[in-house]
Amino acid sequence: MPIEETDRTIASDKVEGTAVYDLDGERLGHIHNFMIDKHSGEVLYAVMSFGGFLGIGEHYHPLPWKVLKYDEERGGYVVGINKDALKDAPRFAADDFPVFDARYGAGVYGYWGVPFPW
Amino acid sequence: MPIEETDRTIASDKVEGTAVYDLDGERLGHIHNFMIDKHSGEVLYAVMSFGGFLGIGEHYHPLPWKVLKYDEERGGYVVGINKDALKDAPRFAADDFPVFDARYGAGVYGYWGVPFPW
């Protein structure tokens, strides 16, 4: 795969599958995919999968792009939280897909301390 | 895969692989991936693969998100160009990956008549 990364851009399929760690260096999960705003083409959420085994018990955390910091050493993203606190962070189950409307967005972005774009 | 689409959002991995047609309904290629602005989380380019067989002779067209219009009937995106004209549109080969800097962006967005965000 040649199309991957430059100084300021990164390929979607390079980020998908990348590990996410907490502040203590514990692995939380990986980037599953992104939810893109159809109108603006903005990444509204990087969706991190968490837990489960072969898809059973797995759930998802929608993260504003800005809370992901790339850590060269770990070769993955770090979010400013620890694994225990993540229990209280916005999440959804695979069979309970959110509507991702403005109200939902305000809740998620509010939790992470980032202004929601709409 | 439950995480796909709502009124205003769409999953990255749902768009990847979706067919792209020209104004005459001819199939041009498919969405290969996205190049995302690392700072803003904006989709800078939807990268459309074009031509080739088993990767040989294939090349890529970087498209501003806004030039892709979803066509329900065709089940794919339509770009406002025809296949012949696409020869003159910005493109790159798999082994000649662009830097995706502001100069490159101005050229690509200029070609498609969309203001470049930087």
Interface residues (C-beta under 8 A of the other chain):
Chain A: P2 I3 E4 T6 D7 R8 T9 I10 A11 S12 D13 V15 E16 H32 N33 F34 M35 I36 D37 K38 H39 S40 G41 E42 V43 L44 Y45 A46 V47 Y60 P64 W65 K66 A94 D95 F97 P98 V99 F100 D101
Chain B: P2 I3 E4 T6 D7 R8 T9 I10 A11 S12 D13 V15 E16 H32 N33 F34 M35 I36 D37 K38 H39 S40 G41 E42 V43 L44 Y45 A46 V47 Y60 P64 W65 K66 A94 D95 F97 P98 V99 F100 D101
